[in-house]
Amino acid sequence: MWPIPLSEHTGTLKVTTVLKAVTYGCVAAGYATVAQYVGLIASILFCALTALALLLEVRPAVRVPRWALNITSAGVIVFSGRRISADFLIEPIVDALLVLAAIKLLEDKKFRDYMQLYMLCMFLIIGFSLLSFSSLFLIYFTALLVLTTIALVLLAHYSQDEAMSLPIESIKRIAALAFMICAFSIPIGMLLFIILPRTDYPILNFLNRFGTHARSGFTDQVTLGQMSGIQEDNSAIFRAEVKNPIDPRQLYWRGIVLDEFDGKSWKSSGRDTLTASTPPAGEEISQTIYLEPYGEKYLFALDRPVRMSVAVAGRPTLYRHALRDRVYERIRYRAVSIPAASTPEKIGDTDSYLQLPHDFAPSIRNLVEKLTREIAGEEDRLRALGRHLIEGGFSYTLTDLPVSSTPLEDFLLSHKQGNCEFFASSLAIMLRMSGIPARLVAGYRGGSYNDTGHYYLVLQKNAHVWVEAYLAGQGWVRIDPTPSLSRPETTIDTTFAQVRLMLDTFNYYWNKVIINYDFSTQMQMVYALRSTLKRSAELPDIRWKKEYRETLAPVGAGMVAAACLALWLIRRRSSAEERLVAAFLGRMGSRGYNRLSGEGLEELVARIEDPTLREQAGRFVNDFEAAYYRDRPLTRAERDFLRKQLRNL
């Protein structure tokens, strides 16, 4: 007989206990999904109510009346409804769903209450997809799907008998079944994802627009010191797919031309286009750019772009200016650039690029006259002014910026500390005062090249402003007066940055393959399939050519053989009991006692001559049959115990 009571080997757990644990796991996964987007008050309420619910699970002496929970839930709904506005739609709803889930945990839960909790968790992950459809969605969704599947299987047992207990092995099999269901659903989901029709006018786009946490990107008006906050942001702004790495000295990503100055800030008049009307000489570089939602309408491309196109309604539309609408969702567009330090364009209205406020900064004008006295040529004046910013004791900083009614005068004449906006603005103003047309260009500088995905990752911290001066015979010439050691890094120098770039590869392919899978991609797949079938049908007498037969026949035969082998393995896969018996017979065979046809295990043991071996083999057979004939699979403890006996034979 079994040497230890069976209950001590197997153990049981109440279905209610396991169901509650899995349910709390579902709610925790739902909270983790939206934690970065919910308000502080909602987050505190959720944690407090969940902690109270756990305490009441341990000490169920006191229960919160259902009517009080219903009144609280109604208050949460009303409060959240009052917060909803055209620009703040998704976040209040997510806050309410999260608090309602915590309130639901406080109730005496029946079948309906459990189902409502799982629905709330699913609504939370839907809300997350509207706020940010990042690659984290796949992780959160998979975790919630597995936990919910386990909970639903347990709930089926719970609905039959609330006091039911299950062996731990059965609970493990339920978890394994949930994983198998989710694993089998992945290929089906991929197939549906590929074949279901797409539209270029998503119905829920308006929800995504209001729910997007737009980053503090550029606008058509840049105030001195404004960009310092952006340059401390490590989040990605775009990824630019290029075939090969680019010379780091050419990594200027053009965005906005700023040509009007009012004394404290620059803005765009709209007269300058993003793309060059007269392309510079050089090699064209194609880019596919994946721009993150950042709440503005400006596109970015390697300086200087000559052609840009964004797919609108499935058709590429050429752009020379900014988009008509702000970017509230991730978009993909193509650009062709010719990296060059100068562009041979005609200036048009020269006076517009010499514009300054009336009587602006006489002290700066005196400085310019001092620096350029007796210098006639434009290039020489430009060099003299630029050299002053390099050799005049100026330093780069993102903090302690000049804050006064005359920030540029303070920067140039006394403070001498600032970020790229102060350096670029100072040079542009001094150039205009010396009679050289100048303007600012805002964009990004640098980026990290990912050799795996063949793309540049550009972060918000790479935000940068530089100067373009118009010189006769050369056109617009790029000048970057910001100290070189303070510019955003263009290479990966730290282990952390390398790890981040490696992990970003997954985000890149997620955006490229999943997020940007649209109707045009589907049509390309259909056209490719149709072309392949058409070429096959055009073969003489609709027969395969020799090269087709030689290539496809082995592949087809291998696929059929693999399918047959998999089917055979599935059909022939032995149970744990069969494997134990086979191992026992193998041990006996090695001792010279092979099983005869029609012979039972006890009969085999009876004809063993060695008394010690007969006793050990008989103990194994008795213990095996005592467990096997209980009309249930062997538990892990029982299997381990029997294997230990086999090792002693």
N, C-alpha and C positions, 0 to 999 in steps of 0.2 A: 504493500500500500504506500500512498504518498507520504514521505517522511515528515512533511510540514503541511499544516492545514492549507487547503487551496486558497482560501480568502487572503492568507498572508502573502501568497505569491502574486495573486492577481490584483486585489484591491478594487474598490468600486467608488464611483463618485456620483453624486446626485446630478441629474440632468439640469435641475434648476441652478445649481451652483456653477456648473460649467457655462450654461447659457448666459448667466449674469456676467461672468468674467469676460466672455467673448463680446457681449453687448457693450460693456465698458471699453473694451478694446476698439470697437467700431466707433464709439463716440470720441475716444482719444484720437483715433486716426482722422476723424472729421475735423477736430479742433486743430491738429497739426497741419491740415491742408490749408486752412484759412487764417492761421494764427497771425501771420505777418500783415494781414489786411483788416482785421477786426479792430474796433476801437478799444481803448484802454479799459473803459468802464465795462464793456461787454466781456472782455477777457477776464477781468477780476470777478465779475458775477458768475461766469461759467466755472472758473476754478473753485470759487467758494461753494456754489451749489453742488458741484460734483463731489467735493470733499465732504459736504454734509450728507450727500446720498451714500457715499461709502461708509461713513460713520454709522448711519442708520442701518446699513446692511449688516454691520458687525453687532450693533446694539439695537435690535428692532423693537425695543419697548415703546418708543415714541414714534408716531407716524404723523406726517403733515396732512391735514385734511385735504381731500381732493378738491373741495369747493375753494379753498384758499389758493391751491395751485392753479385752478381754472381762472380765478380772478387775476392772479399774477400774470398768467399767460396772456390774458386779454389786455392787461396794462402794457406788457412788452410790445404787443402787436400795435396798439394805438400809438405808443411813444415812437416806435420805429416808423410807422406810417407818416407821422408828422415830420420826420427828418428827411423823407424822400423828396427829391427835387429833380429837375431836368438834368442837372450836372452831378447829382449825388444819388444815384439810383440803386446800385448793386450793394454797396457797403452796408446801408441800414438794414436791408433784407438779410444779408449774411449775419449781421449782429443778432437780429431777431431769431433766426434759425438756430444759432449756436446757444443762445440763452434758453430757448424753448426745449432744446435737446437736454440741457442740464435740468430743467424743471421736470421733464418727463422721467428722468432717472429717479426722482423723489417719490414717484407714485408707486402704489402696489401694482406691479406689472402683470397684465394678462396677455393673452395672445395678441390682441389688438394693439396694446401699448408697445409691445416689442416691434411689431410691424411699423408702427408710426415712428419709432426711434430709427429704424433702418432707413425709412424714407427720408427723415430729416438729414441723416448722414449723407445720403445720395444727393439731396438738394445742396448740401454744403459743397460737395465736390463739383457740382454743376456751377455753383457760384464762383468757385475758384477758377474754372475754365473760362468764365466770362471776365474775371479780373486779370488773369495772366495764364495764357495757355502755353506754359513752359514745359520743358521735359520733365519737371517734377510731377506733372499731372499723371504721367504713366506710373510712377512709383506709388503715389498716393492712391490712384485708382486701383492698381493691382492689390495693394494691401487691403483696401476696403472691400474689394470684390471677394478676396479669399475669406476674410473675417465674416462678411455677410453670408457667404455660402455655408460656412460652418454653422453660423447661427441659425440659418433656415432649416438645415438638417436636424439640428438639436431641437428646434422649435416644433418640428413634426413629431418627435418623441414626446416633447413636453405637452403637446395638445392631447395626446392619448392618455397620459398619466403624469400629473404634476409631481408626484412623489417617486417617479421612476429613478432607478439607479442603474448605471452602466459600468461595465468593467473598463479599466483604463485602456486596455487593448482596443476595445470598441471605440472609445473616444479618439484614439490615435488613428484608427481606420477611417473615422468620419473626417478627421483633418486631412488625411491622405486623399480621401475621395474629393474633398473640396479643392485641393490642389490639382487633382487630375481634371476636374470639371473646368477649372480656370485654364489649365494648360491646353485642353482640347478646344476651348472657346477662342484661343488666340488665333489659330489658323482660320477659323470661320470668320472671326472679326476682321482679319486682314483681307480675306476675300471680299467681304461686304464693303470694306473701306475702299477697295480698288474699283469695284463694279458699280456701286451706288452712284447715281448721277450727281454731279456737282453743279453749282450755279455761281455765276460771277456777281450775283447780288444776294449775299447771305441775308436771310430774314432777320437774324438776331444781331446784325452788326451794330444797330443802334444801342443795344444793351452793352456790347463790348466797349463802345465808345465812352459811355458814361462811367463804366466801371474801371477803365484803364487808369492805372497810376502813372500818368505822364511824367516823365523825368524833366528836370529843369534844363531843357535844351536851349538852343539859341533862338533869339527873336530878331525882328528887323530893327531893334533898338538895343544897343549894348551900353550900359552905364559903367563908368569906370569902377572897377572892383567887383562887378557883378559875377565875373567868371571864376572868381576864387572858390566859391562854393562848389561849382561844377568840377573844378580840378581836384577836389578832394573826394570825388565820387568814383568808386572802383567798379561800378556797374558797366556793362557793355552797352555801347550806343549803336554799333553796326559791325558786321563782318563782311569783308570784301574778298571775294574769291578771285584769285589771280593765279596764272599758271606757274610763275616762278617768283622768287623773292625779288624785291626792287631795291635799288640803291637807297640806303637809309636817308641820304641827303635829299632825295626826291619824295619822301613820304609826307607830303602836304595834301590833306584832304579838304578840298575847297567846298565852302558852303554858301556864305553870304558876302556880298560886296557892300561895304558901309562907306558912304560918300558924303553924308551931311553931318556936320558937327555943330552943336549948340552951346558948347562951352563945358559940358559935363558928360554928354553922351553922344554916341554915334548912331545913325539910323540909315536905312537904305532908301534911296529915292526911287528905286525900281527901274532906273534907266539902264543898269548893267545886267547882262544876262549871265547865267551860270556857265554856259558853254561859250567857247571862243568863236567869234565870227570869222577871224582869220587865224587858222591853226598854226601853231609854231612848227618848226622843222623837227623831225625826230620820229622815233618808232612808236606806233600805236600800241597801247596796252588795254586789253579788254578786261572789264570787271563785272562780276555779278555781285550785287550788294544786297545784303539782308539788313534792313534798317529796323531797329527796335522802335516801338511806340514811344514817342517823346513829347507829343502834344503840340508840335509846330509843323510847318508845311515845307520846310527846306530839305532838299536832298544834298547828299555829299558824294564827291567823287575825287579821284586822284587829280591833282592840279597839273595840267589843265584839261578839263573835259572838252571834247569836240562834238560828241553825240551822246544823248541820254534818252532812254525810253523806259516807260512804265506801262505794264499791261493793264489796260482799262477795258472791261467787258470782254476780256479774252484777246484783245488786239493791242499791239504795242503802240503807244502814243509818244511822239517825240516831245521833249521838253527843253526849253531854253531858259525858262524862269522857274520859280517855285511851283509847287503843286497848288491846286485851287483849294483843297481841303487839308486840314491839319491831320497829322499822322497819329491816329489813335489805335492802330493795330499794326502788327509787323507786316512790312511790305518788302517785295523783291523788285529790283529794277536793274537795268544794264547800263553800263557807261563805257565809253571809249575815250581814253585820255592820251595825251602826248606830254609826258613829264618834261617841263622846261622851266628855266628860271626867268624867261622873258617871253612875251607874246606880242608879235608885230601887228597890233591893232591900231586903228585910228582913234584918236582921243575924243573927237566930237566937240563938245562944249568945254573948252579949257577952263573958263571961269568957274564952272561948277566944282572943279577939283582944286580950286584955290580959295574956295569960300571959307570965311571965318566970321564969327560974330563981330559986330562993330566994336572997335577999340578993345579987342580981346587980348588980354595978358601982355601989357607993354613990357613987363620985365622979361618975358620969354623972347619977345621980339628984339630986345636989346641984346640978349644972349646970342641969338641967331646972327645978328649983325656983327657981333664981336667974333664969332667963330668963322664967319664967311667973308670977313673984310679982306678985300683985295683978291678974292677968288672968283673968277669969271665963269668958268665952265660948270655946267650942270653936274656932271659926274664928280668933279672935284668938290663942289659944295656938298653933294650927297655924302661923299666919303668923310668930309670934315665933320658933318653933323652926326653921322653914324659912329665915328671914332670917339666923339665926346661921350656917347652913352656907354662905350666900352671902357674908356680910360678915365672917365670922370668920377670914379668912386661909387658907381651905382651897383646895387645888389638886388637879387631876386628874392621875393618872399610872397607867401599867400596870406600872411597875417600882418597885423600892424600896418595896414595900407593907409595912405593919406586920406583923411576924412575932413573936408572943410568945404567952403564955398569956392575955393580955387585949388582943386586937387592937383592939376597938372603943374601949376607954379610951385606948389609945395614939393612935388616929386622932383622936378628938375633943379630947383634952386636950394632946397634945404633937406627934405626928408631922404631923397635918393634911394628909397626902397619901394618896390612895387612888383606886380605880376606882369604878365605879357601885355595886358591891356594898357598899362601905363607906359611901358617901353614903346609899343607900337604907336599909341596915340601921340606920345611926345615926338617921335620921329616924324610922323605924318604932319603934325602941326608945324614943326620947324621947317619941313620941306615946303609946305604951302607958304609960310612966311618968307622963305627965300625965293619964291617964284617957281617952284617945281610942283607940277600937279601930282597929287598923292591921294590915296584912298586906303582904307583898311579892308582886309579880307578875314572873315571869321570862319573857322573850321576846326580841323583836328590835325595834330602833328604826331607822326610816328605810328606805332602799333606793333604787335607781336605776330610773327609769321608762324603758322601751324603747318609743319611739313606733312602731317598726316592728311589733313583736309585741304591743304593748299589754299589757305585763306589768311588774311590779316584780321586779328581781333583788335578792335579799337575801343578803348574805354572812355568814359566821360572825363577821366583825369587827363586824357590826351587833348582836351580842348585847348585851342590856341588861336591867337590873333597875330597876323603879320601885316606888313606894309607892301603896297605896290606903288612905285613911282613911275611917272611917264617921262622917258628920256627920248629926245629927238633921235631918230634913226634906229632905235631899239624897241620902242613901244613900251608896254607895261613891264617893269622889271620887279621881280620879287625881292624884298629885303626883309630879313628877320633880325631885328635889333635885340631880341631877348637873349640874355647870356646863354651860351650853348650848354653849360653845365646844369642849367635850370630847366631846360626844355624837357618835355616828357620823354621817357626812355624809349628807345626803338628796339632794344634787344632784351632778352630774358636773362637776368643776372642772378636771380635767386631761385632756390629750390621750390619755394612756395609758388612763384610765378610759373615755373615749369609744370608743376602739378596742376595748377589752375588751367593752363593752356591745354594740357592733356585731357582734363575733364571737360573742357569746353568743346572738345571734338564731338562729344555726344550731343550737346546742345545744338551744334552746327548742323549735324545730320538730321536731328529731330526737326529743326526748322526747315531744312531743305527738302526732306522726304515727306514729312507728315504735314507740317503747317502749310507749306506751299503747294501741296497736292491739290490741283484745281481742275476745272473743266478742260482747260487747254492741255494739261498734262494727260488727262484721260483720252482726249482726241488724238494726241500724238501716239499713244499706245495703240489705239484702234487703227490708225493709219499704218503703223508699223506692222501690226498683225495682218492687216489686209494686204499689204505689199508682199509679206512673206508668203501668204496663201496664194496670191496671184502668181508669184514666181514659181511656186510649186506646181500650179495648174498648167503653166506654160511649158513644162517639160514634154518632150516628144512622147506621144501616145499615153500621156499621163502616167508614165513610168518613172521610177527613180533612176537617175543617172548612177553610173558606177560609183562615183565619189560619194554620193548621198548614201548609197547602200553600205559602202565600206565604213562610213562614219557613224550612221545612225543604227545599223544593225547591232553592233556590239553594245551600244548604249541601251537600245531597247531590250536586248537580251539580259543585260545586267540589271535593269530596272525590274523586269519580270522575275528574275532569279531572287533579287533582294526582297520583293514582295512575297514570293513563295516562302523564302526562308523566315521572314518575319511572321507569316501566318503559321508556319510549322512550329516556330518557337513558342508562339502564344498558345497553340493547341497542346504542345508537349510540355509546357512549363509545369513542373511538378510542385506539389504542395510541400509545406514544411514537414508534415507527417511522412509523406513519401520519401523525402530526402533523408529523414532520420532512419527509416526502415532500410533504405538502400545503404546508408553508412554502416548500419548494424550487420547487414548481410555481407558487406565487403570485409568487415573485421573478422567475421566468422569464416569467410572464404579463405582469408590469409592464414587462418589456423587449421585449415584442412576440412572445414565443415561447410560444404556448399549446400544450399537449399535444394531439396529435391522437388520435382513437379508435384504440385498439390499439397505440399507440406506446409503446415502452419508454423508460426514462430515458436510456440511452446513445444511442438514436436521436434523442431530442430534443436532446441535447448536440451530436450530429454535424452538425445543420443550423444551428447558431449561427454567424453570419458573423464576429462580433467575435472575433478570436483570443484576446484577454485574457480576455473573458467565457467563451469556450469552454474555455480552460484551467482557470479557477477552477471552473466548473460541472463539468467532467470530473473534477477532483480530488475534489470533494464526492461525486459519484456513485461513484467508485472506492472512496473511504474508507467510504461508507455500505454498499456491497455487501460489502466485505471484512468488516465487522462483522456485517452482517445475516445473512449466509449461514453463520454459525457455529452455527445451530440453538439459539440462546439469546437472551433479551432483551438489548437494549443496556444496558450499564452506565451509571452516571451520568457517569463520565469520558468515555465515548464520546459520549454525548448532548451534553455540554457542548462537546466538541471540534467536533462537527458543527454545533452552533448558532453557534459562533464563525466557522466557514467561511461559514455562511449570511449572517451579518452583513457579511461582506466582499464578497458578490456585488453 
